[in-house]
Amino acid sequence: MSCVNLDSVSLVEGLYELVPLRYEDIFQVADWRNAQMEVLRQKEVLTKEMQEQYYEDVVLPSLERDRPSLVLFSFLCEGQCIGYGGLVYIDWDAMRSEVSFLVAPQRAKEPSVYGSDFSNYLKLIKRYAFTELGLNRLFTETFSFRKEHIVILEQEGFLKEGCLRQHVSVRGSLEDSLMHGILKEDYEA
C-alpha cells in the first residue's frame, strides 16, 4: 500500500487530466455543485465563504497526510477545468474508497460529452486508486434516475451490488440509490 504523494501525480488519458484540486477552481466547483444538487447528497447552497473554508480546513490538510480520508482533483480537458472529483471516505484498513465526480452543468446535459468525460474520468481514477494507492475496492452511490450515468459506470467495470429502495428525496420524490463497486482484481483482469 502506497502513501499519498500528490506532488508526483501525473494522470492523463487522451485529452483529459487529473491534477490536485486547485484553489483557482474551487468557486467554479461550488457553482456547479449548487446547480446540480439533485444528483448530490448536498442539502444547502454553498457560499463562497463555505467553499473557501472547506478548501482550507479539509482539502489543503489532506494534501499533507500520508493517509488522508479524501483526495480531490480538478478534472481538466485540454487544460481547462471541466469538473472535479476524487476518492472520498477512504478507509485505509479496508483499502476502499467512494468515487466522487461532477462536471460543469452544460457538459452534463450533453449525453455524448458527458459519456466521454465520465468514462475517461473513471479510467483515470481507477488507475490512480488501484496502481498508485494500492486500494482494493472502489464504490459509488448513484440515484436511480441517472440512467446514462449508471450505464457508463457498468461499461467501466463497476458491478451493481445493491439497491437502497426509496433511500433519498429528490425534488419531492423518494428515489432509489444504486450501489456499484469494482475490485482491484476486476480492474486488473
C-alpha positions as CSV (number, residue, x, y, z in Angstrom):
1,M,0.0,0.0,0.0
2,S,1.3,3.4,-1.0
3,C,1.2,6.7,0.8
4,V,-0.4,9.6,-0.9
5,N,2.0,11.9,-2.7
6,L,0.2,14.3,-4.9
7,D,3.4,16.1,-6.0
8,S,4.1,13.2,-8.3
9,V,0.6,12.7,-9.6
10,S,0.5,12.6,-13.4
11,L,-2.8,11.2,-14.6
12,V,-3.5,11.7,-18.3
13,E,-6.0,9.9,-20.6
14,G,-6.2,11.4,-24.1
15,L,-7.3,15.0,-23.7
16,Y,-8.1,14.5,-20.1
17,E,-6.0,15.1,-17.0
18,L,-6.5,14.9,-13.2
19,V,-4.5,17.4,-11.1
20,P,-4.7,18.0,-7.3
21,L,-7.8,20.3,-6.7
22,R,-6.6,23.8,-7.5
23,Y,-7.7,26.9,-5.5
24,E,-8.5,28.6,-8.7
25,D,-11.2,26.0,-9.5
26,I,-13.0,25.8,-6.1
27,F,-15.5,28.6,-6.7
28,Q,-16.5,27.3,-10.1
29,V,-16.9,23.8,-8.4
30,A,-19.2,25.4,-5.8
31,D,-21.3,26.9,-8.6
32,W,-21.5,23.5,-10.4
33,R,-22.5,21.8,-7.1
34,N,-25.2,24.4,-6.4
35,A,-26.6,23.9,-10.0
36,Q,-26.7,20.1,-9.7
37,M,-27.8,19.5,-6.1
38,E,-30.4,16.9,-7.2
39,V,-27.6,14.5,-8.2
40,L,-25.6,15.1,-5.0
41,R,-26.0,14.5,-1.3
42,Q,-25.7,18.2,-0.8
43,K,-28.7,19.8,1.1
44,E,-27.7,23.5,1.1
45,V,-26.4,26.1,-1.3
46,L,-22.6,26.6,-0.9
47,T,-21.4,30.1,-0.5
48,K,-18.0,31.4,-1.5
49,E,-17.1,31.6,2.2
50,M,-18.1,28.0,2.8
51,Q,-16.2,26.7,-0.2
52,E,-13.0,28.6,0.8
53,Q,-13.3,27.3,4.4
54,Y,-13.7,23.7,3.2
55,Y,-10.7,24.1,1.0
56,E,-8.6,25.5,3.8
57,D,-9.8,23.1,6.6
58,V,-10.2,19.9,4.6
59,V,-8.6,19.8,1.2
60,L,-5.3,21.5,2.0
61,P,-4.6,19.4,5.1
62,S,-5.4,16.2,3.2
63,L,-2.5,17.1,0.8
64,E,-0.1,16.7,3.6
65,R,-1.3,13.5,5.2
66,D,0.2,10.1,4.4
67,R,-3.3,8.5,4.7
68,P,-5.9,11.2,4.0
69,S,-9.7,10.5,4.2
70,L,-10.1,12.1,0.8
71,V,-8.1,13.0,-2.3
72,L,-9.7,15.6,-4.6
73,F,-8.8,16.5,-8.2
74,S,-9.5,19.2,-10.7
75,F,-10.6,17.4,-13.9
76,L,-9.2,19.0,-17.0
77,C,-9.9,18.7,-20.7
78,E,-7.3,20.2,-23.0
79,G,-6.0,22.1,-20.0
80,Q,-9.4,23.7,-18.9
81,C,-11.1,22.7,-15.7
82,I,-14.4,21.0,-16.7
83,G,-15.2,19.2,-13.5
84,Y,-13.8,17.7,-10.3
85,G,-13.9,14.6,-8.3
86,G,-11.8,12.2,-6.3
87,L,-11.7,9.5,-3.7
88,V,-13.7,10.2,-0.6
89,Y,-14.4,8.3,2.6
90,I,-11.1,6.5,2.1
91,D,-10.8,3.6,4.6
92,W,-7.1,2.6,4.6
93,D,-7.7,-0.5,6.8
94,A,-10.3,-1.9,4.4
95,M,-8.4,-0.4,1.4
96,R,-11.6,1.1,-0.1
97,S,-13.0,4.4,-1.2
98,E,-16.1,6.0,-2.6
99,V,-15.6,7.6,-6.1
100,S,-16.8,11.2,-6.4
101,F,-17.4,13.0,-9.8
102,L,-19.1,16.1,-11.1
103,V,-18.7,18.1,-14.4
104,A,-19.9,21.5,-15.5
105,P,-23.7,21.5,-15.9
106,Q,-23.6,22.3,-19.6
107,R,-21.4,19.2,-20.2
108,A,-23.6,17.0,-18.0
109,K,-26.6,17.9,-20.2
110,E,-24.9,16.6,-23.4
111,P,-25.1,12.8,-23.3
112,S,-22.1,12.2,-25.7
113,V,-19.9,14.8,-24.0
114,Y,-20.9,13.5,-20.5
115,G,-20.3,9.9,-21.6
116,S,-16.7,10.7,-22.8
117,D,-16.0,12.9,-19.7
118,F,-17.2,10.3,-17.2
119,S,-15.7,7.3,-18.9
120,N,-12.3,8.9,-19.1
121,Y,-12.5,10.1,-15.5
122,L,-13.3,6.6,-14.3
123,K,-10.3,5.3,-16.3
124,L,-8.0,7.8,-14.5
125,I,-9.4,7.4,-11.0
126,K,-9.3,3.6,-11.2
127,R,-5.7,3.7,-12.4
128,Y,-4.8,6.1,-9.5
129,A,-6.7,4.2,-6.8
130,F,-5.5,0.7,-7.8
131,T,-2.0,1.2,-9.1
132,E,-0.8,4.3,-7.2
133,L,-2.6,4.0,-3.8
134,G,-3.0,0.2,-3.8
135,L,-6.6,0.3,-2.8
136,N,-8.6,-2.9,-3.2
137,R,-12.2,-1.6,-3.8
138,L,-14.0,1.4,-5.2
139,F,-17.7,2.0,-4.9
140,T,-20.3,4.6,-5.8
141,E,-23.8,5.5,-4.8
142,T,-26.0,6.8,-7.7
143,F,-29.6,7.9,-7.7
144,S,-31.7,5.5,-9.9
145,F,-33.0,8.2,-12.2
146,R,-29.4,8.8,-13.5
147,K,-29.7,6.1,-16.2
148,E,-26.9,7.3,-18.5
149,H,-24.5,7.7,-15.5
150,I,-25.3,4.1,-14.5
151,V,-24.7,2.7,-18.0
152,I,-21.2,4.3,-18.1
153,L,-20.4,3.0,-14.6
154,E,-21.2,-0.5,-15.7
155,Q,-19.3,-0.1,-19.0
156,E,-16.3,0.8,-17.0
157,G,-16.4,-2.4,-14.9
158,F,-18.5,-1.3,-11.9
159,L,-20.9,-4.0,-10.9
160,K,-24.3,-3.3,-9.4
161,E,-24.1,-4.5,-5.8
162,G,-27.3,-3.4,-4.4
163,C,-30.3,-1.1,-4.3
164,L,-31.3,1.0,-1.3
165,R,-35.0,1.4,-2.0
166,Q,-36.7,4.8,-1.7
167,H,-33.5,6.0,0.0
168,V,-33.3,9.7,-0.9
169,S,-35.7,12.5,-1.5
170,V,-35.1,14.3,-4.8
171,R,-37.4,17.1,-5.9
172,G,-40.1,15.8,-3.5
173,S,-39.9,12.2,-4.8
174,L,-38.4,9.2,-3.0
175,E,-35.8,7.7,-5.2
176,D,-33.7,4.5,-5.0
177,S,-29.9,4.7,-4.6
178,L,-27.9,2.1,-6.5
179,M,-24.6,0.9,-5.2
180,H,-21.9,-0.2,-7.6
181,G,-18.4,-1.4,-6.9
182,I,-15.2,-2.6,-8.6
183,L,-12.4,-4.6,-7.1
184,K,-8.7,-4.3,-8.0
185,E,-8.8,-7.9,-9.3
186,D,-11.7,-6.8,-11.7
187,Y,-9.6,-3.9,-12.8
188,E,-6.5,-6.0,-13.5
189,A,-8.5,-8.7,-15.3
